[in-house]
Amino acid sequence: MTLEEVHGQEPVPEGHDRMQGAGKALHELLVSAQRRGCLTAGVYESAKLMNVDPDNVAFCVLAADEEDEGDIALQIHFTLIQAFCCENDIDIVRVTDVPKLAAIVGPSEESGEPRDLHCILITNPNEDGWKDPALEKLNLFCEESRNVNDWVPTIALPE
């Protein structure tokens, strides 16, 4: 008999707390990186940055809704980005709720237009050794996921 059964509660799914913690850490990391100017959004912008300076990329987020699953070109880009990240030891996660991601990241600061959020890179600023606790939590989450053969884990963003 589990503690939940004793108290008449539904058991929490295995990994639920870990997933919630990762979602919260991702939210914190995105906000912090944007504030520091260490966030690159867009598939093409991200590909350019990874080609020019892969050592500066600290983390990668791929985002797609159900409607994006049928976009073959986007899926090819995702496959190439995932391969590049794996080859360069860049931790990578997936997010399935683009509107929540857009609410966190917001529109482009330059133009105020909505931006492509299918790929977001978090970079290290060159001026200091930025150590973000949220980034460290996400790195640990990705490492634990790889240990169970989940190479690109999916994270649910908090409400």
N, C-alpha and C positions, 0 to 999 in steps of 0.2 A: 504494500500500500504506500502510495506516495503522499507527500505533504499536501498536494493539491486535492487528492481524493479525501483526505481527512477533513479538510476545510470546505469541501464541496465546490472547489473551483475547477475550471477547465485547466488541464495541464498546458504549460507554455511549450510551444513547439521547440524542438531541439535547435539550437543555433539562433533562436529568435532574439535573445538579448545581445548576442554577438552582432547580429545583423542590424539591430537598432543602434547599437553603439557605433557601428561603421557608418550608418546613414547620418547620424549626428556629427561624427567626425568629418565626413565629407562636406556637410553643410558648413561647418566651421572653417574648414580648409578653403573652400571656395570663397567665402566672405573675406577671409584673411588675405588670400592671394590677390583678390581683386583690389582690395585696399592698398596693397603693397605694389600693385602693378606687375604682378607675376603670373597673370592669367592670359592665355591665348585661346581664343575661341574660333572654331571653324575648321572644317576638314582640310581645306586648301591652305589656310594660314598655318595650321598645325603641321602639315606635311612639309611646308617650306621651312619652318623652324627646326623640325627634326632633321631635315637634310643639312641645314647650315650649322646647327649647334646641338647635337644630340646629348652631349655631356651636361648641358644646362637644364635638361628636362628632368623633373623630379617625379611627376605623376601624370597619368593620362586617364581621362574619363570619356567613354563612348556612350552616347545617348541615342535611343531610338524608341519611338512609339510603335504600336501594332501596325499602323499604316505604313511605317518605314520598312517593315520587314519584307515587303515585296519590291523594294527599290534595289535592284541588282547592282547598280553602280555604287550605291552607298555601302552595300554589303561587301563589295570588292575593296573599297577604300578601308572599311573596318578590318578586313582580313590583312591587308598590307600594313596598316597601322599596328595591329596586334603583333604581327611578325617582327616589325621593326622594334617594338617595345620589348618583346621577348629577347631579341638579339642584343639589345642595349641595356638589359636589366632595368627596365623602367616598369614600375608597378602600374597595372591597368585594371579598371573596373568598368562595369556596364551599369547604366541607369535606364529604367524603362518609363520614366515619367518626365518627358521634355517640358511640359508646362510648369512643373514644380522647379525644375532646373532653371527655367527662364525667370521664375519669380525670385530665385536666389541671385542669379547673375545679372539679370536686368538687360536693358537694351545697350547698344554700343554707346560708349561715352562720347565718341567723336561725332557721330551722326544722329544719335538718338533712335536709330532704326533697330528693329529686332535683328538679332544676329544668328548665324548658324551655330547651334549648340550641339551638333552631332558629335563633335570632338572638342574636348577642352584639355589643354595642357597647363600644368602648373610648373613654373620654372623657378630655378634658384637665382635670386639676385646676386650679381657678381660682387657687390660691395661688402657683403657680410655673409657669414655662415648661418643663414636663416634656419633655425630649428623650430619647427612648428609641432606642438604636441599632437595636433590632429593628423598631421602628415605621418608622424611616427606611429600613431594608432592604425592608420590605414595601411602603412607598410607592413605592420605586424598582421593585420587582417589578411592581406594579400599573401603573405608568407604561409599563414595557417591554411588558407584556401588551396594554395599550391600543394601543400602536404597531403591533401585529400583529392588531388588531381582536378581541382577546379581552377583552371589557369586564368580565366577572366570572370571573376565572380560578379554577380549582379547585386547591387545595393539598392535598397528602398530608401528614398529620402524621407525624413520626418515631416509630419504635417505642419 
